[in-house]
Amino acid sequence: MKQCTKCLFEKSINEFHNNNRSKSGLKTWCKECCRQNEINRRFRNAAKIGTITSKVCNKCEKDLPANEFDQQLGSPDTLSY
């Protein structure tokens, strides 16, 4: 049994993802909390789409309209570099 640091419930080891970097070999959040966090993160990023109107290009260093960039949900501004 292990306690999830997010929901604070005591859960079986099977309810945690593996993490080779941690001492216990398991993540600190249970699978359900990890899943819910991912859903929330995607929702927050989706809300950012369309709010940015321009961005400075890293290659040419010009201020270009946002529609000149591809969408990349993992980046802070949801636009590719």
C-alpha positions as CSV (number, residue, x, y, z in Angstrom):
1,M,0.0,0.0,0.0
2,K,1.1,3.5,-0.8
3,Q,-0.4,7.0,-0.2
4,C,-1.0,9.3,-3.2
5,T,0.4,12.7,-2.5
6,K,-2.4,14.3,-4.6
7,C,-5.6,12.8,-3.3
8,L,-4.1,11.5,0.0
9,F,-5.8,8.1,-0.3
10,E,-4.0,4.9,0.6
11,K,-4.0,2.7,-2.6
12,S,-2.4,-0.5,-3.7
13,I,0.9,-0.4,-5.6
14,N,-0.9,-1.5,-8.8
15,E,-2.6,1.9,-8.8
16,F,0.6,3.8,-9.4
17,H,2.7,4.1,-12.5
18,N,6.4,3.1,-12.5
19,N,9.1,5.7,-12.1
20,N,12.7,4.5,-12.2
21,R,14.0,7.8,-10.8
22,S,12.1,7.5,-7.5
23,K,13.3,5.6,-4.5
24,S,10.2,3.4,-4.3
25,G,10.2,2.9,-8.1
26,L,6.7,4.4,-8.3
27,K,5.2,7.8,-9.1
28,T,3.9,9.9,-6.1
29,W,0.5,10.4,-7.7
30,C,-1.9,7.5,-8.3
31,K,-3.0,6.7,-11.9
32,E,-6.4,8.3,-11.5
33,C,-4.8,11.6,-10.2
34,C,-2.3,11.5,-13.1
35,R,-5.1,11.0,-15.6
36,Q,-7.2,13.8,-14.2
37,N,-4.2,16.1,-14.2
38,E,-3.5,15.3,-17.9
39,I,-7.2,16.1,-18.8
40,N,-7.0,19.4,-16.9
41,R,-3.7,20.3,-18.6
42,R,-5.1,19.6,-22.0
43,F,-8.2,21.7,-21.3
44,R,-6.1,24.6,-20.1
45,N,-3.9,24.5,-23.2
46,A,-6.9,24.2,-25.5
47,A,-8.3,27.4,-24.0
48,K,-5.1,29.2,-25.0
49,I,-5.6,28.4,-28.7
50,G,-6.8,31.4,-30.7
51,T,-6.0,34.0,-28.0
52,I,-2.6,34.8,-29.3
53,T,-2.6,37.0,-32.5
54,S,1.2,37.2,-33.2
55,K,4.5,35.8,-32.3
56,V,8.2,36.6,-33.0
57,C,9.8,33.9,-35.3
58,N,13.0,32.4,-33.8
59,K,14.5,32.0,-37.3
60,C,13.9,35.4,-39.0
61,E,13.2,37.3,-35.7
62,K,10.1,39.0,-37.3
63,D,6.8,39.5,-35.7
64,L,4.4,37.3,-37.7
65,P,0.7,36.5,-37.4
66,A,-0.2,33.5,-35.3
67,N,-1.7,31.7,-38.3
68,E,1.8,31.5,-39.8
69,F,2.8,28.9,-37.1
70,D,1.6,25.3,-36.5
71,Q,-0.2,24.5,-33.3
72,Q,1.9,22.7,-30.7
73,L,-0.1,22.0,-27.6
74,G,3.0,21.2,-25.5
75,S,4.5,24.7,-25.9
76,P,3.6,27.5,-23.5
77,D,1.8,29.6,-26.2
78,T,0.4,26.5,-28.1
79,L,2.4,27.6,-31.2
80,S,5.4,25.9,-32.8
81,Y,8.8,27.5,-32.7
